[in-house]
Amino acid sequence: MINVGAVAIATVGVAVSVCAQVELPEPVYQVRMSARYEPNDHRIDGVKKIRWLNTSSVPIDELQFHLYLNAFANDRSTFMVGSGGQLRDIRIPEDGWGWIEVEKMKLAYGQDLITEGVVAEAEGVEPFHRPFEETVPDEPRPIELDDRPDLKEVEEFMSPDDGNEEDRTVARYPLPKPIQPGEWVELEIEFTAQLPQIFARTGVHGDFVLGGQWFPKIGVFEDVGDRGRTVAGWNTHQFHANSEFFADFGDWSVRLQLPAEYAGRIGATGRLVEETVEGDTVTAHFVQPGVHDFAWTASPDFIVVEDRFDPDTDVPAEQLERMAAVLGVPREELRLQPVSITLLLQPAHRAQADRYIEAAKVAIRGYGLPLGAYPYQTLTMVDPPRGGMGAGGMEYPTFITLGTHPLLNVPGFENVLAAESVTVHEFGHNFFQGMIASNEFEEAWIDEGINSFYEMVVMDGYWGYMIDLFGLRITALDLDRLQLGDGRYSDSIVQPAWTFRSGSSYGLNSYSRPAVTLRHLENLMGEEAFARAMRRFFQTWRFRHPSTEDFEAIMLDETDTDIGWFLEQAFHTDRSLDYRIRSARSRREKDPKGWFWGDDGQKTLLGVADRHESDPEEDGNGEESDDPDDEKDLYRTEVVVERRGEFIHPVTVELVFEDDETLRYEWDGRSRWKKYVEIRPAKLISAEVDPDHLLTLDVDLLNNSRRLERNRKPAAKMITHLIFWLQNVLNLTSMVG
């Protein structure tokens, strides 16, 4: 049963302990942040205190930060130039600019604080307070840094990707002295953020606010060997139209102050520890260890829906048994943990609350069983208002934004699973890139592509379709394959996000194409080997920063067959895969004519009429032969299989004859074409390449087979469906005006 209403202050502090199954990562930093939101001017005034540890093997002489909101400061930023001022067909309003500015950045070195007695020596050795939750609300006294160096004075904006001097999304701060390996620094950053009108995953629409990438965010310093690096250094790319984010893991304690009208309707990354109202201000305190980002939302219009994922009742026994068998592990190893679910819902979408909640539970087990348990206590889901959909369909740790439409409340449209698919997809990002924290700037497919694959698995595995409407049933795989088009790819899957030819090429090669590629890879490896390889990849690289090379190494190690040729072509080239039956014919074989030599060396003239009448005695007294083979005609069958794409792949070719005989051939697929010739006492019925339908990447399945006898049933059925669709669309158009 789902309870609808405002969050009860008395219950928000109740929480389940962190899952013992999964140890959260050691933090690279710990953040304590306070921020006040002013709705009249859409502005945030914040103070971020961060303790950051040099985990590399080299001294670091500067800090680098992302200032993502500056992507929306003007029409000359790298993001705005690349996007043309729009994302997902939503344009930024002319007066909707946003920006962020560091006002102060005071710095203290940990060793200096220890020497001065400000920090105890024991705390300096173990600079991070763990477990993090126990420091709340009785936190250590704040360290005053007023008399420390202000790095704002040496702030320098940089544009490492394109040299755009108008872009201010990355800043560097040279240090008075290097931070040595294993040493830490304390920073106190005062900042002001102007939220844009809702655009590109963040901003304000009316009373609704979504704070995404709203604070100065420290970059990732990579050591030698990290993701193949040969020289240690910062990895801080500019904010591009087709890129997302990259960050290290840390612990977060954030206090948000808003007008009191938002009380009980504030959601954020992590667990709500305390919410207090004093006068006309509400303060909400959230805590979350082991994540790489923090986002929040608020709206006085939210309907708050609370539910709970219970692994004892929400995981079907047969699903658990089957996954344990596929993975070859005991059931106990697949144990999931309870999750408190909060849905912040628009009143117009009240009827879809159950759909969102069901999808969340399906996703928690759909990802958790094959890969590993979702390790966090909470999941907050945000349903944006109409006019605020620029904030929809986005992922942050333990916090996702969704999207639906009131039309889906209409009977008949409940089988358009838009609300379900966006819930599954965005939750899945808590695995990819939430825990598998890949570099979305440089290798977007690792999070978007792998996540799209598991979205497909979950959607088709539980519901069996994405759309079931007007007589047409379309699966998630169908929709992903549809995006492949005719296979004229202009880019490879693996390349930096800002180097794709276009936004559509980025979308294809980061989402649908890698999802279909992984299904194809599963077919090559076999279900069990693939499932075990994917679980190993997740378990090995959880809370780390893997690369494509790391993924491929595990895939190669987990299969007995060579798949390197497939990985190279599928991920690192723009080759498309398309094999077809170019031609097929079966004709009666003519009787032989001319001189032929027998095994005894004697030659015989065939096909020439004898000038003399035959002697009945020489013909066995004129009796006809009883051998049925003498009665059968022979047919010469010729089938030509063609490779139309540049992707070279072994294929199976199947020929089916009228006498129910079936022949199969294995072709390495290297040449442009191959001809098969058979002389048999039966005509060919059909020829098909890939009869087992393993080549999911084949961009044109309609040319994979050919029948010599026309089968009009599929065409007639398709025409009937299309007419039915057309009639319903016309009726719908007249209905809604």
N, C-alpha and C positions, 0 to 999 in steps of 0.2 A: 504494500500500500504506500502511495506517495503522499506525503504531507506538504501542503502548499501554505506558505505564509512567510512572514519576515523571520529572519534568524533570531532565535531567542538568546538574549545576552547571557542568560544563566547557563546555556549549554555549549557556548562556543569554545569554552576552555577545555571541554572534555575531548581527549584525543587518545588514539591507540598508539602504543609505542612503535618506534621505527622497526620495520620488518627485520627479524633476526636472520632471515634467509639471505639477504643481500646487504653487504657492508657498504655504506655510502663512501664516496671517495674522500681521500685526504684533501682538504681545501688548499688551493693556491692562494686564496685570500679569504678574509672575513669582512663582511660589510655590515655596518650599522648606519641606517639612513633615516632621516626625518624629512618630510616634505609636506608643504601646505599648498593645496589647490584652490585657486580663486576662480570660480566659474564665470564671473562677469567679464574678465579679460582672458580667460583660458590659460592662465599662467600658473606655473609651479615654481615655488621658491624652496630650494632644498639644500640640505647639508649631508654630505656623504663622507663617512669615516671608514677608511679601508686600511686594513693591515695586509700587506702583500709580501709574499715570500719569493725570493729568487731560487727557483727549483732547478736551474740549469747548472752547467759546469763551468760557466764563464762569468766574469764580472759584467754588470750592466750599467752603462753610463747615461742612459736616458729612459724615461717612461713614455709610452705611447697610448693614447686614448682614442676611442671612437666617439664622435659627437654626431650620432646618426640624424638627429632632428634637423641639422643644418642642411640636409638633403632637400628640405622643403622651404629653405630661406628665400630662394629666388629662382628665376627661370634659367640661370646659368650654371647651376650646380650639375655635377656629373649625372646624378639621378634624373634631374628634370630634363637635361639635354637628351639623355638616352631614352627616356620614356615619352618625351613629347608632352609631359605634364599630365599623363594619364596612366592608370594601372588597372587592369581588369575592366577596361571600358569605363572607368570612373575618373573624372577629371578633377584636379584640384581647383577649388573656387578661386576667383581672382583676388578676393580679400582673405583667403584662407591660409596664408603662409605660416610656417612654424620655424622655430630656431632654438638653439641652446647655446648658452654662454657660461664659461667658467669664470666666476668672479674672483675666487681665491683658491689656491692650492698649496696649503702649508704642508711642509715635509719634516719628518723627524726620523732619524736612523735608529733602529732598534737597539744597537749597541750603545749609542749615545744615551738613550733613555734608561738603559740598564745602569750605565756608569753614573748617571745623575741620580739614580735611585727612584726615578719616576715609575719604572717597571721593575718588578722583582726579577732576580736573575733566573729563577726557575721558570718564570713566565717567558723570559727571553729565549730559553732553550726550547720550550714548547709554546710558540707564540699564539697558537689557536686554542680557544676555549672549547673543549669537547667533553661530553656531548653538548652541542650548541644550545639545545633547548633549555638546559639547566641554568643558563645565564640570563634567562628571561623569567619574570620581570626584574630580578635582582641582579642586574648587570654590574660589571666592574665600573668604577667611577671613570668618567671620560677623561682622556688625556688632553690637556690644554696645549695647543700648538701656536698660540698667538705670536710668540716671539721667535718662531722658526722661519726658515727661508720660504718665500712665496714663489712657487714655480710659475705662477701666472706671469711674472715679469719676464720669463724667458720662453713663454709659449710661442710655438711656431707651427703654423698649419702646413701640411704636406699633402701631395697628391701623387703617391707612388705608382699609380696605375696609368694615368693619362696626362699628368702634368697640368691639369686644369687649375689655374690660380684662383678661380672663383669658387672652387670647392673647399669647404671647411668641415668635412666629415671625419678627418683624421688630424690629430695634433700631437706634436712631440714636445717633451719637457726635459731638456738637459739637466743632469743632476750635479750638485756641488762636488760629489765624489761618487765613484761607482758602488753599486750594491754587490757585494761579494757573494759567491755561491753559498747557499744556505743561510744568508742573512735576510733580514726583513726590514721594511720601512712602514711607518705610520703616515697616512695622508688624511688631511681634512680638507674637503672640497666643498666650497660654497658655489652653487650654480643656480641659474635661472633658465627655465624652459618655457617657451611659448608653444603650446600645442596647436597644430593646424586644425582647420576644419577637417573632419574625418577624411583621411586619405592614406593609402598605402600602409594599412595595419595599425594606425594610431590616430588620435585626435578627438575632436568634440563634435557632437551633433545635438543641438538643443541642450537638454539636461544630461544627456548620455556622454560619458567620457571613457576613453580607452587609452591608458598610458602604456605605450609600447616603445622600447628603445628611447626612454625619456630622460636618461641621466648620463653623465660622463661614464663610459664603460671601458675599463682597461683592456688592452689588447692581449694577445697571446705571444709570449716569448718562447720560441722554439729552439731547442738545443740541437747540437749536431746529431744526426741520426733520426730526429723526429720527422716522420713522413718523408724520409729520404733526403733531408737537408744535409748539405756538406759544410755549411757555415751557419753558426748560431745567429739568431736575430729575431726581430719583431715580425709578426705576421699580422699586419693591420691594413687591410685593403679599404679603399673608398667605398661608399655606399653607392651601388650601381642599380639601375632599373631592374636588372635581372639577377641580382644577387641578394642573399640574405646574410647570415651572420656566422661568427666563429668566436668562441670564448672558452676560457678555462672554468673549472668547477670551483665554487666557493660556498660559503655559508652566509645566509642573509637574515637580517633582522630589520624590518622596515616599519616605520610609523607614518601613517597617512592622516593628514588633517583636512577635513572638508566641512562645508556647512552642515548643520545638524539635520537638514532635510534628507541627507543621504544615509542617515543612521539605519543600520540593519540591512543595507542594500549596497555594500561594498564588497567586492571580491578581489582576490589577488593570488599570486603564487604562494603556495604553502598553507600553513595552518593559522587560523585566526586565534591569537592568544588572548586578546582582550579588546573590547570596544567600549569606549566611555564617551558620554555626552556631558559637556560642560558649557552651559550657556548656549550660544548659537553655533558651537563647534563640536564635531564628532571626531574622535581619534581612534583609528583602527590599527592594531599592531599585529603584523604577520611575521612568522618565522619559518624558514625553510633551509635546512642544510643540504649540501650535495647537489646543487644545481648551478647552471651557468647564466641565468638571466632572471629578471623579476619584472612582472607586468601586473597591472591592476585595472579595475573598472569600477564605475559607480553610476547609478541612475535611480532617481526616486520612483521611477515607474516599474522597476523590476518586480516580478513575482518570484519569490525565492522558493525553490523546490529542493527538498532534501531527500536523499535516499542513501542506500548503502549497498556496496557489493560484498556479498558474503560467499566466500569460496565453498562453504559447506552446502549451500543451497543453489548457488548461481553457476556452478560448474556441473554439467550433466556427466553422470558416471561413465556413459559410453564414450563421450568425447575425451575424457581423461584416460580411459583405458586404451583407446585407439592411439592417442598421441604417445603414450608410454611405449606402446608396441612399436610405433614407427621410429621413435628415437632410441629404443633399446635401453630405457632407463626405468627404474622403479617408480611407481606412482608417487611415492613420497617426495621424490626429487622435483616433481612438477607442482608441488603445493604452492598456491597463491595466497596473498594476504588480503585482509579486509581493506576496503577503500571507502571513505566517506565522500559522497558525491553531492555537489551543490550545483544546481542549475539556476542561473539568473535569466529569467524568461520575460519576453515581451508579452503584455496582456493579449495582443492580437493572436499570439501563438499558443495560448493556454491549452488548446486542444491537442497540441503536438508534444506536450510534456512527456507523456509515456513513451513516445517514439524516441525522443532524445535519451531518456534514461535507459530504455532497453538497449539502444545502440551502444551506449557507454559500457554496459555490462557485457555485451557481446564482444566488444573490443578488448576489454580488460582481460578476458579469458582467451580471446582469439589471438592476441599477441603474446600473452603471458605463458600459455601452455607450450607453444613451440619454441619460444626464445628464452624466457625467464620471467620471474615475477616482476610486476610493477612495484617498485620499492617504496613509494611514497604513501603517506597517510591519506592524502586528499586529492580530489580532482574537482576543479571549478570549471564550469562550462558557461559561456556567455552567449546569449542570443541577441544580436544587435537589432536596433530598430530599423524600420524602413527609412531610407535616407542616410543610414549609418553603415551600410553594407561594405563600405571601404574598410571597415574594421573586422569584417567577417572572414571566416576561413583562415585562421592564423593560429599558430602554435607557440606556446611558451611553456616552461616547465610547470607541470601540475595545473596548467591554466590554458584553456583553449577557447577560441571564438568560433561560432557556428554560423548558421544561416539557413533560413527557410522562407516560405511564402504562404500567406493565408489560403491561396488556391489549393494547397495540399490538404486543407481541411475538407474540401469538397468530396463527397462520395465518388469513388472511382479513381481519384488521384492519390489515394493512400498507398498505391503500389508504385508511385514514383518516389524512389527512396532517396530524395535529396537530403532530407534532414539526417537520415541514417548514415549516408555515405560521408557527409562532411564531418559528422561526429567520429566515425571510425577513422577517417584519414587524419584528422587533427589530433585525436588521442594517440594514434600510432606514432606521431612525431615525438612523443615522450620517450619512445624507444630510439627512433632515428630522426632527429639529431639530439634528442633530449639526453639519452644515455650514450648512444654511439655518436659522440660529439665530433663529427667530421667537419671539414672545412667547407662550408656551403659556398664560399666565394670561389673556390678552386675546383671542387668536385661535387657539384650539387646533386648528382645522381645518387650518391651514397645515402643521402637522407630522403630526397624526394622520390627517387626511383625505387629503392628498396621498400620504402613506406607504401608507395603506390601498389607494389606487388602484394604486400600483406593486406592492404585494403581490399584488393581484388580477391584474395584468398578468403578473407573474413566475410565479405559481402556475398560471394557466390557459395561459400560453404554453409552459411546460415540461412540466408534468404533465397539463394538460388538465382537471383536476378538483381538488376538495378532499376529496370523499368518494365512493368507489366501493364500495358495500357492499350486499349483499342485493339486487342487481338495480337499485339506484338510483344514478345518477351525478349528482353535484351539483357545479357549478363555484363558484369564488370569487365570480363575479358573481351567481350564483343566491343565495348566502348573503347577500351585501350587499343585494341587492334584497329579500330576505325580511325584512330588518330594517326596511324602509320601512313595513311594515304596511299599514294602510288610508290612509296619508297624512294623518292628522289630526295634523299637527305643531303643537306648542305654542310653538315657538321658531324663530328663524332660525338659520342656520349661523354667521354672524358675530356674536358677542357674547361678553362676558367669561365665563369658565368658571363662575364662582360665581353667575351670574345665570340659568342655565337652570332651568326649572321643576322638574326632578328629575334624579337621576343617570342615569336611562335616557334622558331627553331630551338630556343632555350627550353620552352615548355615541352616540346616533343621529346627532346633528348635528355631532359631531366626527370620527366614523369612517365609518360606512356611507353616510350620505346624501351627504357631499361626495365619497366615492369614486365613487358612482353618478353624481353630478353631473358629475364630470370625464369619465367615459366618455360621457355624453350630450354634453358639450362637444366631445369628440373627434369624435363623429359629426357635429356641426354644422360644425366647422372642417375636417374631413378629416384622415386619419391623418398626412400629411406636415406640414401646417401646424401641427397640434397638437403633434407631436413636436418640431418645431423651436422652437416657442414655449416648451415646457417646458424644453428644453435651454437656451434663452436665459435663461429665468428663473433656472435653477439656476446657470449660469455667471456671470450678472450679480450675483446676491445671495449667492453662496457666501461663507461667513465674515462675513456681515453679518446685519442684523436687518430683513427685509422685512415689509411689511404686506399686507393684502388689496388695498389700493389699488395697491401696486406689482405684485402678481400680475396684477390686472385690466388695468393699463396695458399690460403686455407682451402679454397675450392679445388685446386690442383692436388693438394695433399689428401683430400677426402674421397677421391675417386680412383679406381683402378685403371681407367681409360684415359688416354691423352685428350684433354679438352683445351689445350693451349691455343690450338688453331682457331677454336671457336671464340675464346675470350679475346684474342687479339682482334679478330675481325668485328666482333659484336660491339666491343667497348671502345676500340681505338681507331676505327675507320668510319667512313660514311657509306660503306657498302650496304646495298639492300639485297635481300634474299628473295628470289622469285624463280622457281622451277615450274615448268608447264609441260603438258602433253601438246606438242606442236601439231602432230598429225597422227592419225590412226586409221588403218584400213585393213580389210580382210576380204580377199578375192579368191574365187575358185581357181585352184592350181590347174593349169592346162596340162594335157597329156604330153609326155616327152616326145620329141621328134629328133631324128638323126641317128648317127652311129654311136653306140655305147659299148664299152668293154665290160665284160663280166669278170668275176673273180678268177675264172679259169683262163682269162686272157682272150676269150673268144668275143668277137664283136658282133653286135646285133643291130639291125636297122629298125627303128621304131617310128611310129607315126605315119607310115606309108602303107596305103591299102594294098593287100595281097592281090595279085593278078588272077590267082586261081581260087576257086571255091574251096572251102575247107572240107576235109574228109571227116565225116562223122566218126569213123573209127579212131582217127587220130585225136579227136576231141573227147575221148572218153564216152563214146556212144551217144554223143550229142547232149549229154546231161549237163545242166547248168551247175556251176560251182556252188557249194553250200557255204563257202567262206564269206562271212559278212563283210570282211575288209575289202573284198572285191567289189562290193556294192557302194562303199563310201567314197564321197568326193573328198579331195584334199583342198585345204584353203591356205593360202599364203597370207600371213598376217605381218604387217609392218607397222611399227610404232616408233615415232621419233620423239625423244624427250629433250627439252631445251633448257639451258640455264640462261635466263634473261638478265638477272642481276649480276653484280660483281662479287657477291658473297659466295664463296666456294664451300659446299657442304655435301657430305655423303647423303644419298637418298635411296629410298626403296621404290621400285617400280613394280606395279602389280597389273597382270593381264588376266581377265576373266573370260572364259569361253562358254559357248552354248552347252557343252557337255558337262558343265559344272566343274571343269578343271580350272584351277587357278595356279598361275606361275608367278613367282617373285624373283626379282633380280636386285642386286646391290650395285650401285654405281657410285664411284667416288666423286662425281659431279664436277670434275676439273675442266673437261673440255666444254665447248659451247653446246654441243649436242651429242646424242648417242642414239643409234638406231638398233632396235631389237627386231629380229626376223624369226618367225616360227611357221613351220608347215605342219598343220595338224588337221585331223578329220572333223574339225568344228570351227565355226566362225567365232570371231572375237565379239564379245558383248561390250566390254569397257576396258579402258586403260586408265591407270591412276598413278600419279607420283605422290609419295608420302601417304599411303593408304591408312596408316595408323595415326595420322594427324599429329605428328610430333613436332613438325616444323612451324611452331607458333609465329615465328618471325616472317614467314612467307607472306608477302604483302598482297598477293592475289590468289585466294583459294579457289576462285571460280575457274581458273585455267588449269587446276591441278588434275582434272579428270576429263575424260571424253567418252561418250557412249556412241556406239554405232547405230543403235536403235534409239530414236529420240524418246525422251521421257518428258512428257508435257506437264506432269503433275506438279513439280516444283514451281515452274513458271506460272501455272494457273493459280497455285496457292499464293504465290507472291503478289500476283495481280489482284487477287481477291482481298488480301490484306491491305494493299495500297489504296484500293477503292474504299475500303472500310475506314481507313485512316482519314482519307480525304473528306469523306462524309462527316465524320466526327469533328474534324478540324473546322469545317464550314459551319456545323451546328454550334460549336463552341464560340466561333467568332461572332455569330449572330447573337449568342446568349450574353456575352460580356460587352458587346458594343464596341 
